[in-house]
């Protein structure tokens, strides 16, 4: 997550394994568990 908009070339660099800043989150690589009241919704995009 960033608190500013990334230009397209920086998005490409991050998604292709290029330059990565410490605040980059890959939601597909995160390991987490659901606790409490959680609602799962269908994926909106792939």
N, C-alpha and C positions, 0 to 999 in steps of 0.2 A: 504494500500500500504506500502511496505517496500522498503528500498534502499539496501536490501541485500536478498539473497535467504534463505527462511525458510526451515529447514529440515522437512521431512514428519511428524514426531511426533508433531512438533509445529503447522503445518497446521491442523492436526487432532484435536489438543487441541482447537484451535480457532474455527473451524467449528462445534465442538460438544458442544460449550458453555463453554469450559474450560477457561484457561488463555487468557486474551485479553489485548493487549497493547493499549495505547491511540491512536495510529495511524492506527488502524484497521478500514477499511471501508467495510461495507456490502452493495454492490451496489443494492441489491434487497430491502433494507430497506430505501434507500435514497429517499427523496421527492424532486423533481425538476420539473422545467417547461422549455419548449423549447422557445427560443427567437431568433429572427434574422434568419439567413440562417442556417437551420439544416437539415442534411440528415440522415434518419433512414435506417439502414440496417438490414436484417434478422439476427437472432441470429445464431452464428456459433456453439455453444455448449449449452448443458443444465445442 
